[in-house]
Amino acid sequence: MTASAPAAVGTRLLDLAARLPLLVLGVALVAGLLAPEALTTAGPALLVLAGLLGLPHGAVDHLAWGWAQGQTRPRVPVVVAYAAAAAVAVGVALLAPVPALLLLLALSAAHFAEGEVGWHRLRGAEPCWLAGLAAGLAVVALPLTLRPDDVRALLAALDPALPGVLLAPEVRGPLLALTALLVLAGALATRRSPSRLGELALVVAVAVVLPPLAAFAAWFAGWHAVRHTARLLALDPRNVDDLAADRVREPLRRFARDAALPTAAALVGTVVLALLLGLTGGLLVALLALTVPHTAVVARLGAGSAVRQEAQQV
């Protein structure tokens, strides 16, 4: 299960997106072992920082839909559908917060898994869904199952009924068992690749050791968003020549320009929701609103990438 960099992408982008997440989670793990109380106290601030750093990775979804087809301009129907899906997600979160959060957790785990598979496909490595699912579910489920007292207030901020549903022993037990089985299966599937096995071990260790908000912040902004951004840079047709020549600076600048306005709009919406619902509740509702359409777009991009890769191999 060895990785070889696709010629069209070069090595600089792939090296950066491979090493930076390992550094972030490695530092976070050490901090969690040495100063867990400090990370607990800093949890809300870390979550806000992660949101600021991670939001841009989904801010060009309206462009990425066209990039997958070789287009560089946004398609109006995609923008309208994206905004409508986000609005519906907000409505569902406000009217039915318990099902909404369950949906958010399930979508997040699946999306994180797809992100891992898509990243390794970009690197030219054989995708491993078991390892991807193990990492995605570990990040979402382990804080709930192993640290219920730490997340109780967080869940109650959205709806008082949530802790009784998600943190009940009859839910936590099976969820922990499923996560453990998937982690074991992912470890067995990657046992011949020390780097892949080490990555999975690091992700699980962070989810187990760090306080929940700190663990999610490190994963979301320092791992998932970084790898997804690398996928987007490789997908943008305008970056073909730069990446083939191993130039990363201009693609990053181009991405920053494209993501600036949508990121600002998402931040304004999040602030409005936070003012109306409180910081925690507003962040959760905003996260759901952004996750639903983002997951749909990325799933389409991932499927298209797999089809194109298979066609190139024929």
N, C-alpha and C positions, 0 to 999 in steps of 0.2 A: 504494500500500500504506500508507494512512494510518490512524491509530488514533483512535477516538472512544470516550470513556469511556461504558460502559453506565450509564444513568440510575440503575439500582438499586444500583450500586456507588459512584457518586460519583467524585470526583477525588482526594481527599486520600489514600485508601488506595493508589490506583494510582500517584500521584506518588511516594509514599514507597517503594513496592516497585520503582519504576522507577529512582529516583535512588540509593538506598542501595547496591544491587549495583554500579552504575557507580563510586561513590565507593570502595567496598572494593577492587574489582579495580584501579582506577586507582592507589590508594595502594600496593597490593601490587606492581604493576608497577614503580612508581618505586623502591620499596624493593629489588626484585629487580635493578634496573639499578645502583643505588648501593651496595648492601651484600649481594651474593649469598651471601657466606660466612656472614654473620650469620643469614640466613634458613635456610641449610643446617643450621647448628648448632641453630637454634630449631625445626627441622622437627618433631621428636616432640612438643614442647610445643604447637606450633601445631595439630597433628593432634588432640591431646587437647582443646584449647580449641574447635576446630571441632566435635568430637563433642558437647561440652557445649552449644554454641550451636545446633547443627543437629538434635540428637535430637528436640526438641519438635515439629519440623515433621512427624514421622511418628507422634507420640504420640497423635493423636486419630483414627487410621485407623478404629478401632472405632466412633467416632461419625460420621465422615464417610460411611461406608457408608449410614447411615440418613439423614444430611443430604441426600444425593442424592435421597432419596424423601420429603423433607419431614418426617422424624422427628427427634426430639431426644434420644431415649434409645438407649443402645447395645443391639445385638441379640446375645443370648448365643451363638447359633451362629457369628456372625462373630468374636466374641472367641475362642471355642474353636478355630475353624479357623485364626485368625491365630497363636495360640500353637502349634498343632500344626505349622504350616508352618515357624515359626521353629525348633522343636525338630528337625524333619527336616533343615533346613538345617544346623544345628550338627552333627548326626550325619554328614551327607554331607561336611562340611568336615573332620571328624576322620578319617573313613575313607578319603576320596578327595580329598585337598587339591588336587591338580592340576586335575581336572575342576571342582571346586568354585570355585576361583579364576577359571577360565575362564568359568564361568557367572556369577560375580559381575561380572566386567568387562563381559560382554555385556549383562547386565541393567542395569548402571549406565549404560552408554552409551544404551541404549534408554529408560531411565527419565528420564535427563537430557534427551533429545530430546523426550520427551512433555511434560516440564515446561515446556520453552520454547514448544512449540505451545500447551499449555493456558494459559500466561501471556498470550500474544498474543491468544488467543481471548477471554480475560477482558477484555482491553483493548478489544475490539471490532475488532481488527486481523485481517487475513487471515492464517491460519496458514501457515507455510512449513516443511514437514517437512524439506526439504533443508537449510535453515539450522539447524534444530533438531538433526538428525542430525550435521551438521558440528560443532556446538558440543559435543554429547554425546560424540562419538567423539574429538574433539581433546583434551578434558580427560582421557579415559581412556588414549588410545593414545600421544599425543605424549611424555609422560614415559617410557614404556616404550621407545619407538623412538629417541628422541633422547638420553636420559640413562640408558643401561642400567647403567652403573657405580653410579649413585646409587640405583637400585632393587634391585640384586642382593641386598644383605643383607636388605632388606625382604622380598623374595620367599622367600629361603632360610629366613627365620625361621618361615615357615609349613610349608614342605617343601623339603628340599635339591634336589629334582628340578625345582622350578618355574623357577629361572633358566635351566636348560638347555632348557626348553620354550619359555618366553615370550621369552627374549632371544636365541634362536638367529637367525642372520642370515636364514635362510629363512622365519622368522616375522616378524621386524621389518621386513624389506624390503617385502613385500606389504602389511603393515598400515600402514606409513608411506605407501605409494603410495595405498592406499584412502582414508586420512585426507586426504591432499592433494587427491585428486580430489573428495571430498565438500566440503571447504572451498572449493575453486574453484567447485563447483556451487552451494553455498550463497551465495557471494559474487555470482555471476551472478544468482541468483534474487532477491537483495535489492538489486541495484544501483540500483534506483529509489527506495530508501528509505535515505537516508544514516544515519539512526539505527540501523536494523536492521543495516546493513553495518558500522557502527562498533562495534556490540555484538559481532558475530562476530569482527571484527578484534581487539578487546580480549581476548576469551576465548582466542583462538588465541595472542596475544602472551603472555599470562600462562602458558599451558601450555608455551610454548617457552622463555621467559626464566626463570621461577621454578624453584627446586628442587622436585622432585616433591611432597614432603609439604606444602610451603608453597602450591604451586599448588592442590592438592586442597583444602586447608583454606580458602583464600580463596574458591574456587568453591563448595564445599559449604555452608559456613556463611554466606558473605556474598552469595551469588547465588542458588543453587538453593533453599535453605531459605527465604530471604526471599520469593521469588516464589511458592513453593508455599504458604507461610503466607497470603499474600494471597488465593490461590485458595480456601483453606479458610475464611477469614473471609467471603468472598463466598458460599460455599456454605451456611454455617450459617443455618438459617431464623430463628434468634433475632436475627440481625444485620440483618435486612432494613430495619427502620425507621432504625436508627442509620446504616447506610451510605448509605441514600437521603438522609439529612440531612447527609451528609459528616462524621459523627462516627466516630472510629476508636478512641478511648481505651477505651470500654466493651467493644467487640468484642475488643480485645487482652487486656483483663483477663479476659474470659470464656474466651478461648482459653488463657491462662496457667493458669487454674484447672483447666480440663479436661485440660491436658497434663501437669500437675505429677506426679500419681501414676504414670501410665505411663512418664514420663521417668525417674522415680526407679527404677522397676522395671527399666527397660532399663539404667540405670547400674549397678545392683547386679549384673545378669547379666554386664555387660561386665567389671566388676571381678573377678568370680569367674573368668571365662574368662582374664583377664589373669594372675591368680594361678596358674592351672593351666597355661597355655600360654606365659607370658611376655607382656610388654606388646604387642609387635608382633603376634605370632600371635593373642593374645586379641582384639585390636582387629579384626583381619581376619575372624576367625570371627564375632565379634559383628556386624560390618558385613554379612556374608553373611546371618546369621540375621534381621537386621532388614530387609534389602533385599528378600529374596524375597517375604514377604507384603506389604510396603509397595508394591512395584512392582505386584503383582496388584491391590491395592485402588485405587491411583491410575489404573491403566489402565482399570479399570471406571468410575471417576469421570470420566475424560477422555472415554470413549466416551459416557457418559450426557450429559455436557455438550454434546458435539457434536450429539447427537440432539435435545436440548432446544432448542439454538440454531437448528437447521434447522427445527424445528416452529414456532418463534416467527416465522420468516421467511416461512412459507407464508401 
